[in-house]
Amino acid sequence: MDLGKCHNEERETNPSQLELLLRLEENFRICLELIYMTPLQAGTLISLRRYAGAKLTDAATLLGLRHPAVNVLVTVSECNGWMSKRCTVKYTCA
């Protein structure tokens, strides 16, 4: 009995959670590439959309980044039309 062959056959028909997650992540990246967006930019948009009243410092905390990095992400997102300023410190997704 070839145990390795049985294990591989089972793996092909029943992928692990990690394999499914990696496939999902790859599909996510491919979709984002079509609109010229990085996963970090998408994460920023999701965070700011989820917390409508969030300030840049709040977004930085949520994403685990420093304020200047989030400032650049938001500036790029504004230039690409993905979000716009509501006032001087609040942002809304387009």
PDB file of N, CA, C and O in Angstrom:
ATOM      1  N   MET A   1       0.845  -1.182   0.000  1.00  0.00           N
ATOM      2  CA  MET A   1       0.000   0.000   0.000  1.00  0.00           C
ATOM      3  C   MET A   1       0.881   1.232   0.000  1.00  0.00           C
ATOM      4  O   MET A   1       1.806   1.343   0.805  1.00  0.00           O
ATOM      5  N   ASP A   2       0.601   2.146  -0.889  1.00  0.00           N
ATOM      6  CA  ASP A   2       1.377   3.375  -1.012  1.00  0.00           C
ATOM      7  C   ASP A   2       0.654   4.498  -0.276  1.00  0.00           C
ATOM      8  O   ASP A   2      -0.250   5.127  -0.826  1.00  0.00           O
ATOM      9  N   LEU A   3       1.057   4.749   0.979  1.00  0.00           N
ATOM     10  CA  LEU A   3       0.379   5.755   1.798  1.00  0.00           C
ATOM     11  C   LEU A   3       0.547   7.163   1.243  1.00  0.00           C
ATOM     12  O   LEU A   3      -0.370   7.980   1.329  1.00  0.00           O
ATOM     13  N   GLY A   4       1.713   7.449   0.677  1.00  0.00           N
ATOM     14  CA  GLY A   4       1.953   8.777   0.115  1.00  0.00           C
ATOM     15  C   GLY A   4       0.985   9.091  -1.001  1.00  0.00           C
ATOM     16  O   GLY A   4       0.478  10.209  -1.092  1.00  0.00           O
ATOM     17  N   LYS A   5       0.725   8.114  -1.851  1.00  0.00           N
ATOM     18  CA  LYS A   5      -0.186   8.321  -2.962  1.00  0.00           C
ATOM     19  C   LYS A   5      -1.607   8.577  -2.454  1.00  0.00           C
ATOM     20  O   LYS A   5      -2.287   9.469  -2.962  1.00  0.00           O
ATOM     21  N   CYS A   6      -2.057   7.820  -1.474  1.00  0.00           N
ATOM     22  CA  CYS A   6      -3.402   8.010  -0.916  1.00  0.00           C
ATOM     23  C   CYS A   6      -3.522   9.399  -0.292  1.00  0.00           C
ATOM     24  O   CYS A   6      -4.531  10.082  -0.466  1.00  0.00           O
ATOM     25  N   HIS A   7      -2.487   9.809   0.432  1.00  0.00           N
ATOM     26  CA  HIS A   7      -2.506  11.117   1.081  1.00  0.00           C
ATOM     27  C   HIS A   7      -2.595  12.223   0.031  1.00  0.00           C
ATOM     28  O   HIS A   7      -3.381  13.157   0.191  1.00  0.00           O
ATOM     29  N   ASN A   8      -1.807  12.134  -1.037  1.00  0.00           N
ATOM     30  CA  ASN A   8      -1.829  13.154  -2.077  1.00  0.00           C
ATOM     31  C   ASN A   8      -3.156  13.171  -2.818  1.00  0.00           C
ATOM     32  O   ASN A   8      -3.659  14.240  -3.163  1.00  0.00           O
ATOM     33  N   GLU A   9      -3.733  11.988  -3.069  1.00  0.00           N
ATOM     34  CA  GLU A   9      -5.030  11.940  -3.737  1.00  0.00           C
ATOM     35  C   GLU A   9      -6.098  12.600  -2.877  1.00  0.00           C
ATOM     36  O   GLU A   9      -6.940  13.342  -3.384  1.00  0.00           O
ATOM     37  N   GLU A  10      -6.063  12.333  -1.586  1.00  0.00           N
ATOM     38  CA  GLU A  10      -7.031  12.946  -0.679  1.00  0.00           C
ATOM     39  C   GLU A  10      -6.834  14.454  -0.644  1.00  0.00           C
ATOM     40  O   GLU A  10      -7.810  15.203  -0.591  1.00  0.00           O
ATOM     41  N   ARG A  11      -5.593  14.906  -0.675  1.00  0.00           N
ATOM     42  CA  ARG A  11      -5.294  16.331  -0.616  1.00  0.00           C
ATOM     43  C   ARG A  11      -5.823  17.050  -1.861  1.00  0.00           C
ATOM     44  O   ARG A  11      -6.315  18.173  -1.762  1.00  0.00           O
ATOM     45  N   GLU A  12      -5.725  16.413  -3.028  1.00  0.00           N
ATOM     46  CA  GLU A  12      -6.208  17.042  -4.252  1.00  0.00           C
ATOM     47  C   GLU A  12      -7.723  17.209  -4.230  1.00  0.00           C
ATOM     48  O   GLU A  12      -8.241  18.201  -4.745  1.00  0.00           O
ATOM     49  N   THR A  13      -8.434  16.261  -3.647  1.00  0.00           N
ATOM     50  CA  THR A  13      -9.895  16.360  -3.620  1.00  0.00           C
ATOM     51  C   THR A  13     -10.403  17.121  -2.403  1.00  0.00           C
ATOM     52  O   THR A  13     -11.537  17.601  -2.411  1.00  0.00           O
ATOM     53  N   ASN A  14      -9.588  17.241  -1.359  1.00  0.00           N
ATOM     54  CA  ASN A  14     -10.007  17.899  -0.130  1.00  0.00           C
ATOM     55  C   ASN A  14      -8.883  18.818   0.359  1.00  0.00           C
ATOM     56  O   ASN A  14      -8.117  18.447   1.249  1.00  0.00           O
ATOM     57  N   PRO A  15      -8.786  20.039  -0.236  1.00  0.00           N
ATOM     58  CA  PRO A  15      -7.680  20.929   0.154  1.00  0.00           C
ATOM     59  C   PRO A  15      -7.818  21.391   1.600  1.00  0.00           C
ATOM     60  O   PRO A  15      -8.922  21.517   2.130  1.00  0.00           O
ATOM     61  N   SER A  16      -6.676  21.637   2.218  1.00  0.00           N
ATOM     62  CA  SER A  16      -6.672  22.110   3.600  1.00  0.00           C
ATOM     63  C   SER A  16      -7.151  23.560   3.663  1.00  0.00           C
ATOM     64  O   SER A  16      -7.247  24.241   2.642  1.00  0.00           O
ATOM     65  N   GLN A  17      -7.447  24.011   4.865  1.00  0.00           N
ATOM     66  CA  GLN A  17      -7.881  25.398   5.053  1.00  0.00           C
ATOM     67  C   GLN A  17      -6.797  26.371   4.611  1.00  0.00           C
ATOM     68  O   GLN A  17      -7.097  27.427   4.054  1.00  0.00           O
ATOM     69  N   LEU A  18      -5.532  26.018   4.859  1.00  0.00           N
ATOM     70  CA  LEU A  18      -4.433  26.890   4.449  1.00  0.00           C
ATOM     71  C   LEU A  18      -4.384  27.007   2.931  1.00  0.00           C
ATOM     72  O   LEU A  18      -4.194  28.100   2.396  1.00  0.00           O
ATOM     73  N   GLU A  19      -4.554  25.883   2.234  1.00  0.00           N
ATOM     74  CA  GLU A  19      -4.546  25.926   0.772  1.00  0.00           C
ATOM     75  C   GLU A  19      -5.705  26.768   0.240  1.00  0.00           C
ATOM     76  O   GLU A  19      -5.533  27.532  -0.710  1.00  0.00           O
ATOM     77  N   LEU A  20      -6.873  26.635   0.843  1.00  0.00           N
ATOM     78  CA  LEU A  20      -8.023  27.442   0.434  1.00  0.00           C
ATOM     79  C   LEU A  20      -7.775  28.924   0.679  1.00  0.00           C
ATOM     80  O   LEU A  20      -8.122  29.764  -0.151  1.00  0.00           O
ATOM     81  N   LEU A  21      -7.173  29.241   1.820  1.00  0.00           N
ATOM     82  CA  LEU A  21      -6.859  30.623   2.149  1.00  0.00           C
ATOM     83  C   LEU A  21      -5.854  31.204   1.161  1.00  0.00           C
ATOM     84  O   LEU A  21      -5.990  32.350   0.734  1.00  0.00           O
ATOM     85  N   LEU A  22      -4.845  30.415   0.798  1.00  0.00           N
ATOM     86  CA  LEU A  22      -3.847  30.890  -0.165  1.00  0.00           C
ATOM     87  C   LEU A  22      -4.473  31.111  -1.542  1.00  0.00           C
ATOM     88  O   LEU A  22      -4.123  32.069  -2.232  1.00  0.00           O
ATOM     89  N   ARG A  23      -5.386  30.243  -1.943  1.00  0.00           N
ATOM     90  CA  ARG A  23      -6.085  30.442  -3.221  1.00  0.00           C
ATOM     91  C   ARG A  23      -6.936  31.707  -3.176  1.00  0.00           C
ATOM     92  O   ARG A  23      -6.966  32.475  -4.137  1.00  0.00           O
ATOM     93  N   LEU A  24      -7.614  31.916  -2.077  1.00  0.00           N
ATOM     94  CA  LEU A  24      -8.447  33.105  -1.914  1.00  0.00           C
ATOM     95  C   LEU A  24      -7.592  34.365  -1.959  1.00  0.00           C
ATOM     96  O   LEU A  24      -7.960  35.348  -2.603  1.00  0.00           O
ATOM     97  N   GLU A  25      -6.461  34.337  -1.283  1.00  0.00           N
ATOM     98  CA  GLU A  25      -5.549  35.486  -1.260  1.00  0.00           C
ATOM     99  C   GLU A  25      -5.029  35.774  -2.666  1.00  0.00           C
ATOM    100  O   GLU A  25      -4.928  36.935  -3.062  1.00  0.00           O
ATOM    101  N   GLU A  26      -4.701  34.730  -3.420  1.00  0.00           N
ATOM    102  CA  GLU A  26      -4.219  34.913  -4.789  1.00  0.00           C
ATOM    103  C   GLU A  26      -5.308  35.525  -5.665  1.00  0.00           C
ATOM    104  O   GLU A  26      -5.036  36.434  -6.449  1.00  0.00           O
ATOM    105  N   ASN A  27      -6.528  35.036  -5.535  1.00  0.00           N
ATOM    106  CA  ASN A  27      -7.646  35.593  -6.303  1.00  0.00           C
ATOM    107  C   ASN A  27      -7.903  37.048  -5.925  1.00  0.00           C
ATOM    108  O   ASN A  27      -8.204  37.874  -6.786  1.00  0.00           O
ATOM    109  N   PHE A  28      -7.782  37.360  -4.631  1.00  0.00           N
ATOM    110  CA  PHE A  28      -7.947  38.728  -4.146  1.00  0.00           C
ATOM    111  C   PHE A  28      -6.913  39.649  -4.778  1.00  0.00           C
ATOM    112  O   PHE A  28      -7.247  40.740  -5.239  1.00  0.00           O
ATOM    113  N   ARG A  29      -5.651  39.210  -4.801  1.00  0.00           N
ATOM    114  CA  ARG A  29      -4.586  40.016  -5.398  1.00  0.00           C
ATOM    115  C   ARG A  29      -4.825  40.232  -6.893  1.00  0.00           C
ATOM    116  O   ARG A  29      -4.610  41.329  -7.409  1.00  0.00           O
ATOM    117  N   ILE A  30      -5.271  39.179  -7.584  1.00  0.00           N
ATOM    118  CA  ILE A  30      -5.530  39.291  -9.021  1.00  0.00           C
ATOM    119  C   ILE A  30      -6.633  40.310  -9.277  1.00  0.00           C
ATOM    120  O   ILE A  30      -6.518  41.142 -10.177  1.00  0.00           O
ATOM    121  N   CYS A  31      -7.697  40.247  -8.490  1.00  0.00           N
ATOM    122  CA  CYS A  31      -8.800  41.210  -8.639  1.00  0.00           C
ATOM    123  C   CYS A  31      -8.326  42.632  -8.378  1.00  0.00           C
ATOM    124  O   CYS A  31      -8.709  43.560  -9.091  1.00  0.00           O
ATOM    125  N   LEU A  32      -7.492  42.803  -7.357  1.00  0.00           N
ATOM    126  CA  LEU A  32      -6.985  44.139  -7.042  1.00  0.00           C
ATOM    127  C   LEU A  32      -6.061  44.665  -8.130  1.00  0.00           C
ATOM    128  O   LEU A  32      -6.067  45.861  -8.421  1.00  0.00           O
ATOM    129  N   GLU A  33      -5.262  43.779  -8.739  1.00  0.00           N
ATOM    130  CA  GLU A  33      -4.361  44.208  -9.812  1.00  0.00           C
ATOM    131  C   GLU A  33      -5.134  44.802 -10.975  1.00  0.00           C
ATOM    132  O   GLU A  33      -4.652  45.719 -11.641  1.00  0.00           O
ATOM    133  N   LEU A  34      -6.320  44.289 -11.222  1.00  0.00           N
ATOM    134  CA  LEU A  34      -7.127  44.787 -12.343  1.00  0.00           C
ATOM    135  C   LEU A  34      -7.514  46.251 -12.165  1.00  0.00           C
ATOM    136  O   LEU A  34      -7.718  46.964 -13.148  1.00  0.00           O
ATOM    137  N   ILE A  35      -7.613  46.698 -10.926  1.00  0.00           N
ATOM    138  CA  ILE A  35      -7.946  48.104 -10.664  1.00  0.00           C
ATOM    139  C   ILE A  35      -6.739  48.865 -10.104  1.00  0.00           C
ATOM    140  O   ILE A  35      -6.879  49.962  -9.563  1.00  0.00           O
ATOM    141  N   TYR A  36      -5.564  48.270 -10.241  1.00  0.00           N
ATOM    142  CA  TYR A  36      -4.307  48.906  -9.811  1.00  0.00           C
ATOM    143  C   TYR A  36      -4.315  49.282  -8.337  1.00  0.00           C
ATOM    144  O   TYR A  36      -3.902  50.379  -7.961  1.00  0.00           O
ATOM    145  N   MET A  37      -4.788  48.361  -7.512  1.00  0.00           N
ATOM    146  CA  MET A  37      -4.852  48.583  -6.066  1.00  0.00           C
ATOM    147  C   MET A  37      -4.038  47.503  -5.358  1.00  0.00           C
ATOM    148  O   MET A  37      -4.043  46.341  -5.763  1.00  0.00           O
ATOM    149  N   THR A  38      -3.344  47.900  -4.300  1.00  0.00           N
ATOM    150  CA  THR A  38      -2.590  46.930  -3.507  1.00  0.00           C
ATOM    151  C   THR A  38      -3.471  46.434  -2.352  1.00  0.00           C
ATOM    152  O   THR A  38      -4.447  47.092  -1.990  1.00  0.00           O
ATOM    153  N   PRO A  39      -3.128  45.278  -1.776  1.00  0.00           N
ATOM    154  CA  PRO A  39      -3.876  44.809  -0.612  1.00  0.00           C
ATOM    155  C   PRO A  39      -3.865  45.810   0.542  1.00  0.00           C
ATOM    156  O   PRO A  39      -4.855  45.930   1.262  1.00  0.00           O
ATOM    157  N   LEU A  40      -2.762  46.524   0.724  1.00  0.00           N
ATOM    158  CA  LEU A  40      -2.695  47.520   1.796  1.00  0.00           C
ATOM    159  C   LEU A  40      -3.655  48.677   1.526  1.00  0.00           C
ATOM    160  O   LEU A  40      -4.301  49.173   2.449  1.00  0.00           O
ATOM    161  N   GLN A  41      -3.753  49.109   0.269  1.00  0.00           N
ATOM    162  CA  GLN A  41      -4.703  50.167  -0.067  1.00  0.00           C
ATOM    163  C   GLN A  41      -6.138  49.683   0.165  1.00  0.00           C
ATOM    164  O   GLN A  41      -6.979  50.430   0.666  1.00  0.00           O
ATOM    165  N   ALA A  42      -6.404  48.441  -0.198  1.00  0.00           N
ATOM    166  CA  ALA A  42      -7.740  47.877   0.021  1.00  0.00           C
ATOM    167  C   ALA A  42      -8.045  47.808   1.520  1.00  0.00           C
ATOM    168  O   ALA A  42      -9.157  48.122   1.943  1.00  0.00           O
ATOM    169  N   GLY A  43      -7.068  47.402   2.313  1.00  0.00           N
ATOM    170  CA  GLY A  43      -7.246  47.342   3.760  1.00  0.00           C
ATOM    171  C   GLY A  43      -7.522  48.707   4.357  1.00  0.00           C
ATOM    172  O   GLY A  43      -8.334  48.841   5.273  1.00  0.00           O
ATOM    173  N   THR A  44      -6.849  49.713   3.839  1.00  0.00           N
ATOM    174  CA  THR A  44      -7.077  51.078   4.308  1.00  0.00           C
ATOM    175  C   THR A  44      -8.507  51.518   3.997  1.00  0.00           C
ATOM    176  O   THR A  44      -9.195  52.075   4.852  1.00  0.00           O
ATOM    177  N   LEU A  45      -8.944  51.262   2.764  1.00  0.00           N
ATOM    178  CA  LEU A  45     -10.313  51.626   2.381  1.00  0.00           C
ATOM    179  C   LEU A  45     -11.342  50.902   3.237  1.00  0.00           C
ATOM    180  O   LEU A  45     -12.317  51.503   3.687  1.00  0.00           O
ATOM    181  N   ILE A  46     -11.123  49.617   3.457  1.00  0.00           N
ATOM    182  CA  ILE A  46     -12.063  48.826   4.265  1.00  0.00           C
ATOM    183  C   ILE A  46     -12.116  49.370   5.692  1.00  0.00           C
ATOM    184  O   ILE A  46     -13.194  49.521   6.267  1.00  0.00           O
ATOM    185  N   SER A  47     -10.952  49.661   6.253  1.00  0.00           N
ATOM    186  CA  SER A  47     -10.909  50.175   7.633  1.00  0.00           C
ATOM    187  C   SER A  47     -11.608  51.512   7.755  1.00  0.00           C
ATOM    188  O   SER A  47     -12.390  51.724   8.681  1.00  0.00           O
ATOM    189  N   LEU A  48     -11.333  52.417   6.825  1.00  0.00           N
ATOM    190  CA  LEU A  48     -11.946  53.741   6.902  1.00  0.00           C
ATOM    191  C   LEU A  48     -13.439  53.683   6.594  1.00  0.00           C
ATOM    192  O   LEU A  48     -14.209  54.490   7.116  1.00  0.00           O
ATOM    193  N   ARG A  49     -13.850  52.753   5.764  1.00  0.00           N
ATOM    194  CA  ARG A  49     -15.287  52.617   5.469  1.00  0.00           C
ATOM    195  C   ARG A  49     -16.024  52.014   6.665  1.00  0.00           C
ATOM    196  O   ARG A  49     -17.137  52.432   6.984  1.00  0.00           O
ATOM    197  N   ARG A  50     -15.410  51.042   7.320  1.00  0.00           N
ATOM    198  CA  ARG A  50     -16.047  50.392   8.466  1.00  0.00           C
ATOM    199  C   ARG A  50     -16.236  51.363   9.617  1.00  0.00           C
ATOM    200  O   ARG A  50     -17.237  51.307  10.331  1.00  0.00           O
ATOM    201  N   TYR A  51     -15.262  52.261   9.795  1.00  0.00           N
ATOM    202  CA  TYR A  51     -15.323  53.246  10.871  1.00  0.00           C
ATOM    203  C   TYR A  51     -15.440  54.626  10.231  1.00  0.00           C
ATOM    204  O   TYR A  51     -14.442  55.324  10.050  1.00  0.00           O
ATOM    205  N   ALA A  52     -16.661  55.009   9.894  1.00  0.00           N
ATOM    206  CA  ALA A  52     -16.917  56.210   9.092  1.00  0.00           C
ATOM    207  C   ALA A  52     -16.309  57.478   9.692  1.00  0.00           C
ATOM    208  O   ALA A  52     -15.881  58.360   8.948  1.00  0.00           O
ATOM    209  N   GLY A  53     -16.265  57.583  10.991  1.00  0.00           N
ATOM    210  CA  GLY A  53     -15.725  58.782  11.617  1.00  0.00           C
ATOM    211  C   GLY A  53     -14.245  58.698  11.931  1.00  0.00           C
ATOM    212  O   GLY A  53     -13.720  59.531  12.669  1.00  0.00           O
ATOM    213  N   ALA A  54     -13.569  57.709  11.382  1.00  0.00           N
ATOM    214  CA  ALA A  54     -12.156  57.499  11.708  1.00  0.00           C
ATOM    215  C   ALA A  54     -11.279  58.634  11.184  1.00  0.00           C
ATOM    216  O   ALA A  54     -11.507  59.179  10.105  1.00  0.00           O
ATOM    217  N   LYS A  55     -10.293  58.962  11.968  1.00  0.00           N
ATOM    218  CA  LYS A  55      -9.271  59.925  11.560  1.00  0.00           C
ATOM    219  C   LYS A  55      -8.073  59.130  11.072  1.00  0.00           C
ATOM    220  O   LYS A  55      -8.034  57.909  11.223  1.00  0.00           O
ATOM    221  N   LEU A  56      -7.102  59.807  10.492  1.00  0.00           N
ATOM    222  CA  LEU A  56      -5.915  59.105  10.000  1.00  0.00           C
ATOM    223  C   LEU A  56      -5.175  58.394  11.128  1.00  0.00           C
ATOM    224  O   LEU A  56      -4.635  57.306  10.928  1.00  0.00           O
ATOM    225  N   THR A  57      -5.149  58.997  12.298  1.00  0.00           N
ATOM    226  CA  THR A  57      -4.468  58.334  13.409  1.00  0.00           C
ATOM    227  C   THR A  57      -5.202  57.053  13.808  1.00  0.00           C
ATOM    228  O   THR A  57      -4.571  56.069  14.194  1.00  0.00           O
ATOM    229  N   ASP A  58      -6.539  57.066  13.714  1.00  0.00           N
ATOM    230  CA  ASP A  58      -7.316  55.855  13.998  1.00  0.00           C
ATOM    231  C   ASP A  58      -7.010  54.771  12.972  1.00  0.00           C
ATOM    232  O   ASP A  58      -6.821  53.606  13.324  1.00  0.00           O
ATOM    233  N   ALA A  59      -6.964  55.162  11.701  1.00  0.00           N
ATOM    234  CA  ALA A  59      -6.658  54.195  10.643  1.00  0.00           C
ATOM    235  C   ALA A  59      -5.258  53.624  10.830  1.00  0.00           C
ATOM    236  O   ALA A  59      -5.040  52.429  10.629  1.00  0.00           O
ATOM    237  N   ALA A  60      -4.311  54.472  11.213  1.00  0.00           N
ATOM    238  CA  ALA A  60      -2.942  54.008  11.447  1.00  0.00           C
ATOM    239  C   ALA A  60      -2.912  52.963  12.557  1.00  0.00           C
ATOM    240  O   ALA A  60      -2.221  51.950  12.446  1.00  0.00           O
ATOM    241  N   THR A  61      -3.655  53.210  13.616  1.00  0.00           N
ATOM    242  CA  THR A  61      -3.725  52.257  14.728  1.00  0.00           C
ATOM    243  C   THR A  61      -4.359  50.954  14.275  1.00  0.00           C
ATOM    244  O   THR A  61      -3.848  49.877  14.581  1.00  0.00           O
ATOM    245  N   LEU A  62      -5.472  51.041  13.547  1.00  0.00           N
ATOM    246  CA  LEU A  62      -6.158  49.840  13.069  1.00  0.00           C
ATOM    247  C   LEU A  62      -5.266  48.986  12.170  1.00  0.00           C
ATOM    248  O   LEU A  62      -5.289  47.757  12.243  1.00  0.00           O
ATOM    249  N   LEU A  63      -4.478  49.653  11.318  1.00  0.00           N
ATOM    250  CA  LEU A  63      -3.632  48.932  10.356  1.00  0.00           C
ATOM    251  C   LEU A  63      -2.250  48.606  10.901  1.00  0.00           C
ATOM    252  O   LEU A  63      -1.485  47.881  10.265  1.00  0.00           O
ATOM    253  N   GLY A  64      -1.930  49.136  12.069  1.00  0.00           N
ATOM    254  CA  GLY A  64      -0.612  48.888  12.646  1.00  0.00           C
ATOM    255  C   GLY A  64       0.495  49.623  11.906  1.00  0.00           C
ATOM    256  O   GLY A  64       1.625  49.143  11.820  1.00  0.00           O
ATOM    257  N   LEU A  65       0.158  50.789  11.375  1.00  0.00           N
ATOM    258  CA  LEU A  65       1.129  51.591  10.622  1.00  0.00           C
ATOM    259  C   LEU A  65       1.327  52.934  11.298  1.00  0.00           C
ATOM    260  O   LEU A  65       0.557  53.326  12.176  1.00  0.00           O
ATOM    261  N   ARG A  66       2.365  53.628  10.878  1.00  0.00           N
ATOM    262  CA  ARG A  66       2.594  54.985  11.376  1.00  0.00           C
ATOM    263  C   ARG A  66       1.755  55.968  10.560  1.00  0.00           C
ATOM    264  O   ARG A  66       1.383  55.692   9.419  1.00  0.00           O
ATOM    265  N   HIS A  67       1.471  57.102  11.158  1.00  0.00           N
ATOM    266  CA  HIS A  67       0.630  58.120  10.532  1.00  0.00           C
ATOM    267  C   HIS A  67       1.120  58.520   9.134  1.00  0.00           C
ATOM    268  O   HIS A  67       0.295  58.615   8.226  1.00  0.00           O
ATOM    269  N   PRO A  68       2.422  58.761   8.914  1.00  0.00           N
ATOM    270  CA  PRO A  68       2.867  59.163   7.569  1.00  0.00           C
ATOM    271  C   PRO A  68       2.553  58.109   6.492  1.00  0.00           C
ATOM    272  O   PRO A  68       2.227  58.465   5.359  1.00  0.00           O
ATOM    273  N   ALA A  69       2.646  56.848   6.831  1.00  0.00           N
ATOM    274  CA  ALA A  69       2.359  55.796   5.858  1.00  0.00           C
ATOM    275  C   ALA A  69       0.890  55.812   5.465  1.00  0.00           C
ATOM    276  O   ALA A  69       0.556  55.661   4.290  1.00  0.00           O
ATOM    277  N   VAL A  70       0.019  55.993   6.439  1.00  0.00           N
ATOM    278  CA  VAL A  70      -1.418  56.051   6.157  1.00  0.00           C
ATOM    279  C   VAL A  70      -1.744  57.325   5.379  1.00  0.00           C
ATOM    280  O   VAL A  70      -2.617  57.314   4.511  1.00  0.00           O
ATOM    281  N   ASN A  71      -1.059  58.403   5.679  1.00  0.00           N
ATOM    282  CA  ASN A  71      -1.259  59.650   4.954  1.00  0.00           C
ATOM    283  C   ASN A  71      -0.963  59.454   3.467  1.00  0.00           C
ATOM    284  O   ASN A  71      -1.705  59.944   2.616  1.00  0.00           O
ATOM    285  N   VAL A  72       0.112  58.742   3.157  1.00  0.00           N
ATOM    286  CA  VAL A  72       0.454  58.456   1.759  1.00  0.00           C
ATOM    287  C   VAL A  72      -0.612  57.573   1.120  1.00  0.00           C
ATOM    288  O   VAL A  72      -1.029  57.821  -0.011  1.00  0.00           O
ATOM    289  N   LEU A  73      -1.057  56.538   1.846  1.00  0.00           N
ATOM    290  CA  LEU A  73      -2.092  55.648   1.316  1.00  0.00           C
ATOM    291  C   LEU A  73      -3.379  56.411   1.005  1.00  0.00           C
ATOM    292  O   LEU A  73      -4.001  56.189  -0.034  1.00  0.00           O
ATOM    293  N   VAL A  74      -3.769  57.293   1.891  1.00  0.00           N
ATOM    294  CA  VAL A  74      -4.992  58.064   1.697  1.00  0.00           C
ATOM    295  C   VAL A  74      -4.826  59.053   0.540  1.00  0.00           C
ATOM    296  O   VAL A  74      -5.752  59.243  -0.248  1.00  0.00           O
ATOM    297  N   THR A  75      -3.670  59.675   0.435  1.00  0.00           N
ATOM    298  CA  THR A  75      -3.411  60.610  -0.661  1.00  0.00           C
ATOM    299  C   THR A  75      -3.501  59.899  -2.008  1.00  0.00           C
ATOM    300  O   THR A  75      -4.113  60.415  -2.943  1.00  0.00           O
ATOM    301  N   VAL A  76      -2.896  58.722  -2.109  1.00  0.00           N
ATOM    302  CA  VAL A  76      -2.968  57.930  -3.348  1.00  0.00           C
ATOM    303  C   VAL A  76      -4.410  57.534  -3.629  1.00  0.00           C
ATOM    304  O   VAL A  76      -4.861  57.590  -4.773  1.00  0.00           O
ATOM    305  N   SER A  77      -5.130  57.136  -2.592  1.00  0.00           N
ATOM    306  CA  SER A  77      -6.530  56.742  -2.765  1.00  0.00           C
ATOM    307  C   SER A  77      -7.379  57.914  -3.251  1.00  0.00           C
ATOM    308  O   SER A  77      -8.286  57.735  -4.064  1.00  0.00           O
ATOM    309  N   GLU A  78      -7.084  59.108  -2.751  1.00  0.00           N
ATOM    310  CA  GLU A  78      -7.796  60.302  -3.226  1.00  0.00           C
ATOM    311  C   GLU A  78      -7.492  60.570  -4.696  1.00  0.00           C
ATOM    312  O   GLU A  78      -8.396  60.850  -5.484  1.00  0.00           O
ATOM    313  N   CYS A  79      -6.224  60.484  -5.055  1.00  0.00           N
ATOM    314  CA  CYS A  79      -5.816  60.729  -6.443  1.00  0.00           C
ATOM    315  C   CYS A  79      -6.455  59.727  -7.401  1.00  0.00           C
ATOM    316  O   CYS A  79      -6.763  60.069  -8.543  1.00  0.00           O
ATOM    317  N   ASN A  80      -6.657  58.484  -6.938  1.00  0.00           N
ATOM    318  CA  ASN A  80      -7.258  57.448  -7.781  1.00  0.00           C
ATOM    319  C   ASN A  80      -8.781  57.484  -7.758  1.00  0.00           C
ATOM    320  O   ASN A  80      -9.431  56.702  -8.451  1.00  0.00           O
ATOM    321  N   GLY A  81      -9.355  58.389  -6.965  1.00  0.00           N
ATOM    322  CA  GLY A  81     -10.802  58.532  -6.913  1.00  0.00           C
ATOM    323  C   GLY A  81     -11.498  57.494  -6.037  1.00  0.00           C
ATOM    324  O   GLY A  81     -12.714  57.327  -6.135  1.00  0.00           O
ATOM    325  N   TRP A  82     -10.752  56.796  -5.184  1.00  0.00           N
ATOM    326  CA  TRP A  82     -11.334  55.766  -4.320  1.00  0.00           C
ATOM    327  C   TRP A  82     -11.928  56.350  -3.047  1.00  0.00           C
ATOM    328  O   TRP A  82     -12.740  55.697  -2.392  1.00  0.00           O
ATOM    329  N   MET A  83     -11.542  57.557  -2.690  1.00  0.00           N
ATOM    330  CA  MET A  83     -12.097  58.217  -1.508  1.00  0.00           C
ATOM    331  C   MET A  83     -11.945  59.709  -1.675  1.00  0.00           C
ATOM    332  O   MET A  83     -11.170  60.182  -2.507  1.00  0.00           O
ATOM    333  N   SER A  84     -12.697  60.448  -0.872  1.00  0.00           N
ATOM    334  CA  SER A  84     -12.606  61.902  -0.901  1.00  0.00           C
ATOM    335  C   SER A  84     -12.737  62.430   0.518  1.00  0.00           C
ATOM    336  O   SER A  84     -13.301  61.774   1.394  1.00  0.00           O
ATOM    337  N   LYS A  85     -12.209  63.620   0.724  1.00  0.00           N
ATOM    338  CA  LYS A  85     -12.281  64.241   2.038  1.00  0.00           C
ATOM    339  C   LYS A  85     -13.684  64.760   2.287  1.00  0.00           C
ATOM    340  O   LYS A  85     -14.315  65.340   1.404  1.00  0.00           O
ATOM    341  N   ARG A  86     -14.163  64.541   3.511  1.00  0.00           N
ATOM    342  CA  ARG A  86     -15.427  65.156   3.948  1.00  0.00           C
ATOM    343  C   ARG A  86     -15.138  66.517   4.555  1.00  0.00           C
ATOM    344  O   ARG A  86     -15.837  67.500   4.308  1.00  0.00           O
ATOM    345  N   CYS A  87     -14.088  66.540   5.355  1.00  0.00           N
ATOM    346  CA  CYS A  87     -13.590  67.793   5.924  1.00  0.00           C
ATOM    347  C   CYS A  87     -12.087  67.595   6.089  1.00  0.00           C
ATOM    348  O   CYS A  87     -11.530  66.687   5.472  1.00  0.00           O
ATOM    349  N   THR A  88     -11.422  68.393   6.883  1.00  0.00           N
ATOM    350  CA  THR A  88      -9.963  68.337   6.936  1.00  0.00           C
ATOM    351  C   THR A  88      -9.431  67.041   7.534  1.00  0.00           C
ATOM    352  O   THR A  88      -8.308  66.648   7.216  1.00  0.00           O
ATOM    353  N   VAL A  89     -10.195  66.360   8.388  1.00  0.00           N
ATOM    354  CA  VAL A  89      -9.654  65.167   9.015  1.00  0.00           C
ATOM    355  C   VAL A  89     -10.471  63.896   8.787  1.00  0.00           C
ATOM    356  O   VAL A  89     -10.008  62.804   9.117  1.00  0.00           O
ATOM    357  N   LYS A  90     -11.675  64.017   8.228  1.00  0.00           N
ATOM    358  CA  LYS A  90     -12.517  62.850   8.016  1.00  0.00           C
ATOM    359  C   LYS A  90     -12.545  62.478   6.541  1.00  0.00           C
ATOM    360  O   LYS A  90     -12.528  63.357   5.679  1.00  0.00           O
ATOM    361  N   TYR A  91     -12.589  61.192   6.248  1.00  0.00           N
ATOM    362  CA  TYR A  91     -12.598  60.702   4.884  1.00  0.00           C
ATOM    363  C   TYR A  91     -13.819  59.821   4.669  1.00  0.00           C
ATOM    364  O   TYR A  91     -14.356  59.241   5.612  1.00  0.00           O
ATOM    365  N   THR A  92     -14.244  59.731   3.430  1.00  0.00           N
ATOM    366  CA  THR A  92     -15.332  58.824   3.072  1.00  0.00           C
ATOM    367  C   THR A  92     -14.946  58.098   1.791  1.00  0.00           C
ATOM    368  O   THR A  92     -14.292  58.670   0.919  1.00  0.00           O
ATOM    369  N   CYS A  93     -15.344  56.864   1.681  1.00  0.00           N
ATOM    370  CA  CYS A  93     -15.034  56.089   0.486  1.00  0.00           C
ATOM    371  C   CYS A  93     -15.950  56.505  -0.650  1.00  0.00           C
ATOM    372  O   CYS A  93     -17.124  56.813  -0.446  1.00  0.00           O
ATOM    373  N   ALA A  94     -15.393  56.506  -1.843  1.00  0.00           N
ATOM    374  CA  ALA A  94     -16.158  56.921  -3.031  1.00  0.00           C
ATOM    375  C   ALA A  94     -17.168  55.859  -3.419  1.00  0.00           C
ATOM    376  O   ALA A  94     -17.902  56.031  -4.392  1.00  0.00           O
TER     377      ALA A  94
END
